[in-house]
């Protein structure tokens, strides 16, 4: 070998003379496909199994429901958040759309919001007081 041309001692030019084992690659690919199919079947059967289980049976009874035992102190967990939100909205709507006393001794009353908007549109906003800055 000639060291002047930039080759190191023992370096061999050329390509690899062995090819990949085609049979092993094919068997691996087949095994991979079979495992994927088995996993898909297992996942689908699991979903079908749990779709048939009623939700009431699958969920344990929470101790805060008051079934057998002492009710825990406030604040308690919400057992039905959508129903609680609906009740809150109904209470807020009742306050916004009705007449009532805020402070009876001072004569402060609450009027429906639509009526308040109409009065504000008719009378306008009161003038601002100077802040003295």
C-alpha positions in Angstrom: 0.0 0.0 0.0 1.1 3.5 -0.7 1.1 5.9 2.2 1.6 8.9 0.0 -1.9 8.7 -1.5 -3.6 9.2 1.9 -4.6 5.6 2.5 -3.9 4.1 5.9 -2.3 0.7 6.3 -4.9 -2.0 6.3 -7.8 0.1 4.8 -9.7 -1.8 2.2 -11.7 -0.1 -0.6 -15.0 -1.5 -1.8 -18.4 -2.4 -0.4 -19.8 -4.9 2.0 -20.1 -8.2 0.3 -22.9 -9.7 2.5 -26.5 -8.7 2.0 -29.1 -8.4 4.7 -31.0 -11.6 5.6 -34.2 -11.1 3.6 -35.9 -14.0 5.3 -35.3 -12.6 8.8 -36.6 -9.1 7.7 -39.7 -10.7 6.3 -40.4 -12.8 9.4 -39.9 -9.7 11.6 -42.4 -7.7 9.5 -44.9 -10.5 9.6 -44.6 -10.8 13.4 -44.9 -7.1 13.8 -48.1 -7.0 11.7 -49.6 -10.0 13.7 -48.8 -8.2 17.0 -50.4 -5.0 15.8 -53.6 -6.9 14.8 -53.7 -8.7 18.2 -53.3 -5.4 20.0 -56.1 -3.8 17.9 -58.4 -6.7 18.6 -57.6 -6.5 22.4 -58.3 -2.8 22.5 -61.6 -3.1 20.6 -62.8 -5.9 22.8 -61.9 -3.9 25.9 -63.9 -0.9 24.7 -66.9 -3.2 23.9 -66.7 -4.7 27.4 -66.6 -1.4 29.2 -69.3 0.1 26.9 -71.7 -2.6 28.3 -71.0 -1.9 31.9 -73.5 0.7 33.4 -71.8 3.8 34.8 -73.7 3.5 38.1 -72.3 0.1 38.7 -68.8 1.0 37.8 -68.6 4.1 40.1 -68.2 3.6 43.8 -70.5 5.5 46.1 -68.8 8.6 47.5 -68.9 9.1 51.3 -70.0 12.7 50.8 -73.4 11.6 49.4 -74.7 11.1 52.9 -75.6 7.5 52.4 -74.8 5.9 55.7 -72.7 8.1 57.8 -72.0 11.6 58.9 -72.0 14.4 56.4 -68.6 16.1 56.3 -68.2 19.8 57.2 -68.3 22.6 54.6 -66.9 23.0 52.0 -68.2 19.8 50.5 -67.5 18.3 47.1 -70.0 19.0 44.3 -71.9 15.8 43.6 -73.7 17.2 40.5 -71.9 20.3 39.2 -74.1 20.9 36.2 -77.3 20.9 38.4 -75.6 23.2 40.9 -74.6 25.6 38.1 -78.2 25.6 36.7 -79.6 26.4 40.2 -77.1 29.3 40.6 -78.0 30.7 37.2 -81.7 30.5 38.1 -81.1 32.4 41.4 -79.0 35.0 39.6 -81.7 35.5 36.9 -84.4 35.8 39.6 -82.4 38.6 41.3 -81.7 40.4 38.0 -85.3 40.3 36.8 -87.3 41.1 40.0 -88.0 44.0 42.3 -86.8 43.8 45.9 -85.3 45.6 48.9 -81.6 46.0 49.2 -81.7 48.2 52.4 -85.2 48.8 53.6 -84.1 51.3 56.3 -82.3 53.5 53.8 -85.0 53.0 51.0 -82.6 51.3 48.6 -84.4 49.0 46.2 -83.5 46.6 43.4 -85.2 46.9 40.0 -85.1 44.5 37.1 -82.0 45.0 34.9 -84.1 45.7 31.7 -85.9 48.5 33.6 -82.6 49.9 34.8 -81.2 50.0 31.3 -84.3 51.8 30.0 -84.1 54.4 32.8 -80.3 54.9 32.2 -81.0 55.4 28.5 -83.8 58.0 29.2 -82.0 59.9 32.0 -78.3 59.4 31.0 -75.4 59.0 33.4 -75.0 61.5 36.2 -72.1 64.0 35.8 -68.7 63.0 37.2 -67.5 64.7 40.3 -64.0 66.3 40.0 -61.4 64.2 41.9 -59.2 67.2 42.7 -56.0 65.9 41.2 
